[in-house]
Amino acid sequence: MRPDRGGVRPGGRPTSLVDQPPVETTMLPARPLPTHARLSRAVAWVVGLVLAFAAVPAAVQPTAARADNPIVQHIYTADPAPLVHNGRVYLYTGHDEDGSTNFTMKEWRVWSSDDMVNWTDHGSPLNLATFSWASSNAWAGQTTYRNGKFYWYVPVTNRATGRMAIGVAVSDSPTGPFRDAIGRPLVENGEIDPTVFVDDDGQAYLYWGNPNLWYVKLNADMTSYSGSPAKIPLTTAGFGTRAGDPNRPTLFEEAPWVYKRGGLYYMVFAAKCCSEFIAYSTAPGPTGPWTYRGTVMPTQGSSFTNHPGVIDFKGNSYFFYHNGALPGGGGYTRSVAVEKFTYNADGTIPTITMTGTGAPQVGTLNPYVRQEAETIAWGSGIETEPSSEGGMNLGWLENGDYVKVKGVAFGTGASSFTARVASATGGGTVEVRLGGPNGTVAARCAVPNTGGWQTWTTVSCPVSGATGTQDLYLRFAGGSGYLVNVNWWQFTPGAGDRF
């Protein structure tokens, strides 16, 4: 993404506002350009942290080395919808286009993690073109699992009517690809932000709305419903009191998120406008009556909207949201973040504050099995793209770009490092560093010209000093221009004692 890059070098390549040395276009003979601008190495780390901490009290601001929020740094993301499935969290988000001055969104993205800090980029398995009847506005949706399939409910503009409608896509995999399940809107009344909830008795509910709050009972096929859409009464007792707007007497604005815990139904939602905060209500049943319970996350950060997602995972509770904390970020260029929280003893939700630290790691990462290069806790200057070998790969890497992989469990030590790489230029070096982007060098792997950006080869190099559990940094070094692509990497255990 690099949204702060202001200039364009010859050939259309984005450049840094901080450092714009000339580049010979011959260095980039056949490299496809990124579809969006890219985060500057310097600004992504420094300015991003300043923005992320702007609303956070000094006492809780972490050091730069610990910052892992927002959880995606190479594109703008919004409207998080987490789903726990088979021991992983799958995170479904929108994608704000760079430089947007409105909610310009054309696709949805998927990420996943098994430790809440290292997130794998699965690309975009769903976009506007998936729905032949949709024209624009790939806005906030949610995915659920049922009947061995994944159902993704999203709002888009219906080309025929010009109104917002709810579509449903389906896939056999949590990472897609997804296809239009019914070839038409599932429901349409001009309102947005669907959330889906399957109750213990198997009855599924679809909720959505702005300015109203609607629901329908979905049939077991998850692609049709019984009866007609019904309004949930927006009472001040149920959704709080909004001052100064006689047309909207309650706090409910949009972005409902419904779930059940301990026999109690929760509806977390974006409240008031603008700027929004996150509030919640509870009820004894899935359709009410609702009782307003208060604030979850106060108005913070530089985005005037917010959007909640709540899950339990590996014995902990997590609250997902978005802010405008990355360079160039704001109300139309947002970024998804996450916090760990603990319910109060009476089941109420505590007040949660945005931080730059994010959630703590659950467990460690095993370096002795193949790891996708696009599995990262933090990235500086990087891009991802679909790989010819499947999945995604890191691309458009230049001198000084790096990725951080948090909490890597090397144990008694690694003897070698192997990576799947490609280059259409003179290549470069993958530096294996420990503790920081300028930390101890444990290995250096040279990458040759492989004949193309998707022409892959495997390189290996000896490793020294990689023991215990440490943060791993893969730093890319070389001359000017694009250097290498990386698809995956893996360490070999051993007792190498020299580098």
Secondary structure by P-SEA (a helix, b strand, c coil): cccccccccccbbbbbcccccccccccccccccccbbbbbcccccaaaaaaaacccccccccccccccccccccccccbbbbbbcccbbbbbbbbbccccccccccbbbbbbbccccbbbbcccccccccccccccccccccccccccbbbbbbbbbcccccbbbbbbbbccccccccccccccccccccccbbbbbbccccbbbbbccccccbbbbbccccccccccccccccccccbbbbcccccccccccccccccccccbbbbbbbcccccbbbbbcccccccccbbbbcccccccccccbbbbbbbccccbbbbbbcccccccccccbbbbbbbbbbbcccccccbbbbbcccccccbbbbcccccccccccccccccccccccccbbbcccccccbbbbcccccccccccccccccccccbbbbccccccccccccbbbbbcccccccbbbbbbbbbcccccbbbbbbbbbbccccccccccccccccccccc
